Each structure stands twice: as structure tokens, then as C-alpha cells.
Amino acid sequence: MSDVRNEALVEALAQPRFELIPMEGARERAAHLPEGAKVTVTCSPTQGIKSTLLLGEELLERGFRIVPHIAARLVADRTHLEAIVRRLDDLKVREVFVIGGDARKPVGPFSGAFELLSAMADSGHDFEHVGVGGYPEGHPIIDDGILRQALLDKRPFATYVVSQMCFDLGAILDWVADIRQQGIGLPVYIGLPGVVERKKLLQISLKIGVGDSARFLTKHTNLVTRFLKPGGYSPDELVKELAPYVGDQNYNIAGFHIYTFNQVESTEKWRRKILNFEQADSAVGTPQ
């Protein structure tokens, strides 16, 4: 690995995005996050947008940089959307992540992220960064062609893409190469799972909601297999495999998005350990 790429990996590990779920215990577990960390707050049918905004406000007051998820299928109408945008503007939040959402039926006129992004653009907003999702391994109920077109449609409104969790390096790289061939040059944050015990992960997924849990287990059967092993899962191997590509301009991987499943303490201990190792390795490789 070149020094340039090693430095890019160190930066990605030093400034990741941490994802939290707004559920019981999230506020206490956030105490294990590094000071001033960027924290994305999810939005699910069972928790709703209100819970996302409430947790986001509390984290903001504690000095974190927040990125609220806005699920299109949970936005009732344009008035509701304008109220959400206005509330975030009052809080001086300048970044959001827009998703379609897992609600089976939209509560309003927005069936997906593209419709909501279009409405946001029409109404006007002051967000400097807008993230959208990508699917390296596809989606269990959405055709790959539709996913490709959806990302193309969202491109004019977005400033970056976050990938869903994927444990296959080849699938990740193929997906990034594919969107680049389509002319999508947006920076990509690679979605990594945190260090989570299998029992706690399954408990959390169940608390999110039965539908969400079913979708999660369907999309990530390989993760479930790994969690059947003692000790749970750690993303060391995947980070090692990704290392040569972080900092490569052809891939434009901006960093890591860590799905903590609210197991922040174990995840942060892992991040500090691997970051210290990479920093030491970078120092050894730097000419004196």
C-alpha cells in the first residue's frame, strides 16, 4: 500500500460516520462516541421521524454533528416536509440523509427518495450535504435495473452515497465501478457493521419492528451465519481488504459509515485499536 493510500485509510478511520438507532438506551450509549463525532440517526416505521429528530436534537446539544435520516414514506405531505426542514434549519443542521424508508405504505405522496428530494428542491433548503443510499448486493424486492435508475435520478440532488452493508469485497468494488460507468461520480461511504454480539444484534433488529427484522435477515444471511460463531463479528478483515482502494481516485471512497446497532462501546474500542495500528504503520512508512 502506498503512503498516500495509507494516510487515506487513517483519515477514514479517524473521521467515520456512526449510525445510531433512536431507541431505548441510545442516549446513554452515545457517551462512548468520540467527542464531536458525526452521528447519523436512523428513521424507521416503528420509531418515526419524530424520534429521529428528538434524538438528533439531544446529540446536537451534546456537541455531536448530526445527520438525520428522513424517510420519504413517513412524510405526510409538503407541509410536513417544510416543517421538518424548518426545524432542522433552526437547529443549523446542514446535512441530511434521504431514504425511501421501509414503511409498507406511504403515509403521504412520497413513495421514494427521489420524490422527496424533488419536493425539497422545489421548496428550497439550506442543506450543504444530502446523502442517498446505494445497494452493492441489490435489494430483495427491487430489481437491479430499477435501483440503477433510481440512483441516477437522485444524483442531481445528492452530494454523496452511503452503501448498505456488504461483506463481499468483490461485490462492493463491482458496484462502485458500475455506478462510475453510469457517470455517477458522487463520493461513496462504505457501510461497515460495528463490533456487535450476535444476541444483541438480533434483539435490536427485533425491536426495530418485525418487518424491518425480516428484511434485515433476508438481506444479510451471510452476517447471520457469521454471528452464529462465538464472539460475534468484527470488520477487521473487510477494512484490510478495502485498504488499497481507500484514497484511489478511480473509486472515490470518501470514508466509512459504521452501522453500530447501538453497540457503541465495543465498536469504538475496535475503531481506536485499528486506528492506532494504522497510524503506527503509517509513521513507520514515512521517511524521516
C-alpha positions as CSV (number, residue, x, y, z in Angstrom):
1,M,0.0,0.0,0.0
2,S,1.4,3.4,-0.8
3,D,1.8,6.1,1.8
4,V,-0.9,8.2,0.2
5,R,-3.4,5.4,0.5
6,N,-2.3,4.5,4.0
7,E,-2.9,8.1,5.0
8,A,-6.4,8.0,3.3
9,L,-7.2,4.9,5.4
10,V,-6.1,6.5,8.6
11,E,-8.3,9.6,7.8
12,A,-11.3,7.3,7.0
13,L,-10.8,5.5,10.4
14,A,-10.2,8.8,12.2
15,Q,-13.4,10.5,10.9
16,P,-16.1,7.8,10.3
17,R,-19.8,8.3,10.4
18,F,-21.5,6.5,13.3
19,E,-25.1,5.3,12.9
20,L,-27.5,5.2,15.9
21,I,-31.0,3.9,16.2
22,P,-33.4,6.1,18.2
23,M,-34.4,3.5,20.7
24,E,-34.1,2.9,24.5
25,G,-30.5,3.3,25.7
26,A,-29.3,5.2,22.6
27,R,-28.7,8.4,24.6
28,E,-26.6,6.6,27.2
29,R,-24.6,4.7,24.6
30,A,-23.8,7.8,22.7
31,A,-21.5,8.7,25.6
32,H,-18.9,6.3,24.2
33,L,-18.7,8.1,20.9
34,P,-15.6,10.3,20.3
35,E,-16.0,14.0,21.0
36,G,-17.6,15.9,18.1
37,A,-18.3,12.7,16.1
38,K,-20.6,12.8,13.1
39,V,-23.7,10.7,14.0
40,T,-26.4,9.7,11.7
41,V,-29.8,8.9,13.3
42,T,-32.0,6.4,11.6
43,C,-35.7,6.6,10.8
44,S,-37.9,3.5,10.8
45,P,-41.7,3.0,10.6
46,T,-41.8,1.9,14.3
47,Q,-39.8,4.8,15.6
48,G,-41.0,7.5,13.2
49,I,-39.4,10.8,12.2
50,K,-40.3,12.4,15.5
51,S,-37.9,10.0,17.4
52,T,-35.2,10.7,14.8
53,L,-35.4,14.5,15.3
54,L,-35.7,14.3,19.1
55,L,-32.5,12.1,19.5
56,G,-30.8,14.3,16.9
57,E,-31.5,17.4,18.9
58,E,-30.2,15.9,22.1
59,L,-27.0,14.7,20.4
60,L,-26.5,18.2,18.9
61,E,-26.8,19.7,22.3
62,R,-24.0,17.4,23.5
63,G,-21.6,18.6,20.8
64,F,-22.1,15.9,18.1
65,R,-22.6,16.7,14.4
66,I,-25.9,15.1,13.4
67,V,-27.2,13.7,10.2
68,P,-30.9,12.9,10.5
69,H,-32.4,10.3,8.2
70,I,-35.6,11.4,6.5
71,A,-37.7,8.5,5.3
72,A,-39.8,9.7,2.3
73,R,-42.6,7.2,3.0
74,L,-43.1,8.7,6.5
75,V,-43.6,12.3,5.4
76,A,-47.3,13.1,5.3
77,D,-47.3,16.0,2.8
78,R,-45.4,19.1,1.7
79,T,-46.4,20.9,4.8
80,H,-44.9,18.2,7.0
81,L,-41.8,18.2,4.9
82,E,-41.4,22.0,5.2
83,A,-41.9,21.7,9.0
84,I,-39.1,19.1,9.2
85,V,-36.8,21.3,7.0
86,R,-37.6,24.4,9.0
87,R,-36.9,22.6,12.3
88,L,-33.5,21.4,11.1
89,D,-32.7,24.8,9.7
90,D,-33.5,26.4,13.1
91,L,-31.0,23.9,14.6
92,K,-28.5,24.9,12.0
93,V,-28.3,21.3,10.8
94,R,-26.7,21.3,7.3
95,E,-26.7,17.7,6.4
96,V,-29.4,15.1,5.9
97,F,-29.7,11.5,4.6
98,V,-32.8,10.9,2.5
99,I,-34.1,7.3,2.1
100,G,-37.3,5.8,0.8
101,G,-38.0,4.0,4.0
102,D,-39.3,0.6,5.0
103,A,-43.0,1.5,5.6
104,R,-45.1,-0.8,3.6
105,K,-47.4,2.0,2.5
106,P,-46.5,5.7,2.2
107,V,-48.3,7.9,4.7
108,G,-48.3,10.7,2.1
109,P,-47.5,11.4,-1.6
110,F,-43.8,10.4,-1.4
111,S,-43.2,6.8,-2.4
112,G,-39.4,7.1,-2.6
113,A,-36.4,9.2,-2.0
114,F,-36.5,10.8,-5.5
115,E,-39.9,12.2,-5.0
116,L,-38.9,13.7,-1.6
117,L,-35.7,15.1,-2.9
118,S,-37.5,16.7,-5.8
119,A,-40.0,18.3,-3.4
120,M,-37.1,19.5,-1.2
121,A,-35.5,21.1,-4.2
122,D,-38.8,22.8,-5.2
123,S,-39.4,24.2,-1.7
124,G,-35.8,25.2,-1.2
125,H,-33.5,24.2,1.6
126,D,-30.1,25.2,3.0
127,F,-28.6,21.7,3.4
128,E,-25.0,21.7,2.3
129,H,-24.8,17.9,2.1
130,V,-27.5,15.4,1.1
131,G,-26.8,11.7,1.3
132,V,-28.6,8.9,-0.5
133,G,-28.3,5.1,-0.3
134,G,-26.7,2.5,-2.6
135,Y,-27.0,-1.3,-2.8
136,P,-23.9,-3.3,-3.6
137,E,-25.7,-6.6,-3.3
138,G,-29.0,-5.4,-4.6
139,H,-32.3,-5.3,-2.9
140,P,-34.5,-8.4,-2.0
141,I,-37.7,-6.9,-3.6
142,I,-36.4,-4.2,-6.1
143,D,-34.9,-5.1,-9.5
144,D,-31.3,-4.1,-10.0
145,G,-32.2,-2.1,-13.1
146,I,-34.7,0.0,-11.1
147,L,-32.0,0.5,-8.4
148,R,-29.6,1.8,-11.0
149,Q,-32.1,4.2,-12.5
150,A,-33.2,5.4,-9.0
151,L,-29.6,6.3,-8.2
152,L,-29.2,8.1,-11.5
153,D,-32.4,10.1,-10.8
154,K,-31.2,11.0,-7.3
155,R,-27.8,12.1,-8.4
156,P,-28.6,15.8,-9.2
157,F,-29.9,16.2,-5.6
158,A,-27.2,14.4,-3.7
159,T,-23.7,15.1,-2.6
160,Y,-22.7,11.6,-1.6
161,V,-23.8,7.9,-1.4
162,V,-23.7,5.5,1.5
163,S,-23.6,1.8,0.7
164,Q,-25.8,-0.7,2.5
165,M,-23.8,-3.3,4.5
166,C,-21.9,-5.7,2.3
167,F,-19.3,-8.2,3.3
168,D,-18.1,-9.2,-0.2
169,L,-15.2,-7.0,-1.3
170,G,-15.8,-8.0,-5.0
171,A,-19.5,-7.0,-4.8
172,I,-18.5,-3.6,-3.3
173,L,-15.9,-2.9,-5.9
174,D,-18.1,-4.1,-8.8
175,W,-20.9,-1.9,-7.6
176,V,-18.7,1.2,-7.3
177,A,-17.2,0.5,-10.7
178,D,-20.7,0.1,-12.1
179,I,-22.0,3.5,-10.8
180,R,-18.9,5.2,-12.1
181,Q,-19.5,3.7,-15.5
182,Q,-23.0,5.2,-15.3
183,G,-21.4,8.6,-14.8
184,I,-22.2,8.8,-11.0
185,G,-19.1,10.4,-9.6
186,L,-20.5,11.1,-6.1
187,P,-18.2,10.2,-3.2
188,V,-19.1,6.9,-1.6
189,Y,-19.1,6.0,2.1
190,I,-18.7,2.3,2.6
191,G,-21.1,0.8,5.1
192,L,-19.4,-1.3,7.8
193,P,-21.0,-3.2,10.7
194,G,-19.7,-2.3,14.1
195,V,-18.5,-4.9,16.6
196,V,-21.7,-6.4,17.9
197,E,-22.5,-9.6,19.8
198,R,-24.9,-11.8,17.8
199,K,-27.5,-11.9,20.6
200,K,-27.6,-8.2,20.9
201,L,-27.8,-7.6,17.2
202,L,-30.8,-9.9,16.9
203,Q,-32.5,-8.3,19.9
204,I,-32.0,-4.8,18.3
205,S,-33.3,-5.9,14.9
206,L,-36.4,-7.4,16.6
207,K,-37.1,-4.1,18.5
208,I,-36.9,-2.1,15.3
209,G,-40.0,-4.0,14.1
210,V,-41.0,-7.4,12.6
211,G,-41.0,-6.1,9.0
212,D,-37.6,-4.5,9.4
213,S,-36.1,-7.6,11.1
214,A,-37.4,-9.8,8.3
215,R,-35.8,-7.6,5.7
216,F,-32.6,-7.3,7.6
217,L,-32.2,-11.1,7.9
218,T,-33.2,-11.6,4.3
219,K,-30.6,-9.1,3.0
220,H,-27.8,-10.2,5.4
221,T,-27.9,-14.0,5.7
222,N,-24.1,-14.1,5.5
223,L,-23.9,-11.8,8.5
224,V,-26.3,-14.1,10.4
225,T,-24.0,-17.1,9.6
226,R,-21.0,-15.2,11.0
227,F,-23.0,-14.3,14.1
228,L,-23.6,-18.0,14.8
229,K,-19.9,-18.2,15.6
230,P,-18.7,-17.4,19.1
231,G,-17.7,-13.8,19.7
232,G,-19.9,-12.2,17.1
233,Y,-18.5,-10.1,14.2
234,S,-15.6,-7.6,13.8
235,P,-15.0,-5.7,10.5
236,D,-11.2,-6.1,10.7
237,E,-10.9,-8.3,7.6
238,L,-13.2,-6.2,5.5
239,V,-11.3,-3.0,6.4
240,K,-8.0,-4.7,5.5
241,E,-9.4,-5.8,2.1
242,L,-10.7,-2.3,1.4
243,A,-7.5,-0.5,2.4
244,P,-5.8,-0.5,-1.1
245,Y,-8.9,1.2,-2.6
246,V,-9.4,4.0,0.0
247,G,-7.7,7.0,-1.5
248,D,-7.8,5.7,-5.0
249,Q,-9.3,8.4,-7.2
250,N,-10.9,5.9,-9.5
251,Y,-13.1,4.6,-6.7
252,N,-13.6,7.9,-4.8
253,I,-14.3,6.2,-1.5
254,A,-14.8,9.1,0.9
255,G,-14.7,7.0,4.1
256,F,-16.6,4.6,6.3
257,H,-20.2,4.6,7.6
258,I,-20.4,2.4,10.7
259,Y,-23.6,0.7,11.5
260,T,-23.2,0.4,15.3
261,F,-26.6,-1.2,16.0
262,N,-26.2,1.0,19.2
263,Q,-23.3,-1.2,20.4
264,V,-21.2,1.9,20.5
265,E,-18.7,1.0,23.3
266,S,-17.4,-2.2,21.6
267,T,-17.4,-0.6,18.2
268,E,-15.5,2.5,19.4
269,K,-12.9,0.3,21.2
270,W,-12.3,-1.6,17.9
271,R,-12.1,1.6,15.9
272,R,-9.5,3.1,18.2
273,K,-7.4,-0.1,18.2
274,I,-7.3,-0.4,14.4
275,L,-6.7,3.3,14.0
276,N,-3.8,3.2,16.4
277,F,-2.3,0.3,14.4
278,E,-2.7,2.1,11.1
279,Q,-1.3,5.3,12.5
280,A,1.8,3.4,13.7
281,D,2.1,1.7,10.4
282,S,1.9,5.0,8.6
283,A,4.6,6.5,10.8
284,V,6.9,3.6,10.2
285,G,6.5,4.0,6.4
286,T,7.1,7.8,6.5
287,P,10.7,8.8,5.5
288,Q,12.5,10.8,8.3
